């Protein structure tokens, strides 16, 4: 397809060696750009992400990058991965001749070779990333870097570092109808099903969820923990499992740790809980709302401003989680909130998201 846009060739890059919410959100963006006629090439460090992109007819190129913890070993891994990936990425730049580079998250900027004459968009999804790397990214691409932060919370760390005219807030976009069509897993209806859908990383704070469920002290609930393993998180996973041991919790906690999508689990649940510290956005929050499910979230998410205006959401400090969850455990109340939840989610439709992104692209090339 021939693009009707003045910018046509986009090199998308994602340096994560795994698939998480950031990759799934990026895939939706690329899918919509492809449908609109953009010529895309995705460079990725994740074979699974490459496979998903290929299913959407998006050309891909694999390169090697591992997880880089903020340790001396992580620094060594980064240096080696950058050395090994630079020839591959330089060849892509020569052969594909992109008009814009769209880097998904800060680690994707860090793996790039130095580039002077191509506008670079950093799609920033990280609130908890060390500020040192923010400054490195700015220094490395001081004249051609633009930021698209996924929430005001994420954008805040760039203020005073990058010019305001290069700083944008771009909420994630979703194919809402596809989410609404999700077929739920089968769950018994004799209990309220409460879900946390979050990968095993510390700042997702599964421990808060477990403690809140314990304090509820109700036998008519099922607490679903839906997660994927990331990197070397087995110790964290074990600790979370250990917190649910005891005869008094038998039949209450339901662990589902696998690579299956979380959506069918969310669709089957009655309520979604997000316990994260400084959640940059909250993909599963939007998915739950789209499915007509209310949400309880700890304050400090990238969606605070939006959730505060929604009847289908409760924002609380961590200490208030048990009471906030308990307030939703009423069948009629859950049913009454279904449409309110869907109305909150409508603002995250993929089409205005893509319109906004294309406007950012155009400003980058004309500035």
Secondary structure, 3 states (H helix, E strand, C coil): CCCCCCCCEEEEEECCCCCCHHHHHHHHHHHHHHHCCCEEEEEECCHHHHHHHHHCCCEEEECCCCCCCCCHHHHHHHHHHHHHHHHHHHHHHHHHCCCEEEEECHHHHHHCCCCCCCEEEEEECCCCCCHHHHHHHHHHCCCCEEEEECCHHHHHHHECCECHHHEEECCCCECHHHHHCCCCCCCCCCCEEEEEECCCCHHHCHHHHHHHHHHHCCCCEEEEEEECCCCCCHHHHHHHHHCCCCHHHCCCEEEEECCCCCHHHHHHCCEEEECCCCCCCCHHHHHHHHCCCEEEEECCCCCHHHHCCCCCEEEECHHHHHHHHHHCCCHHHHHHCHHHHHHHHHHHEHHHHHHHHHHHHHHHHHC
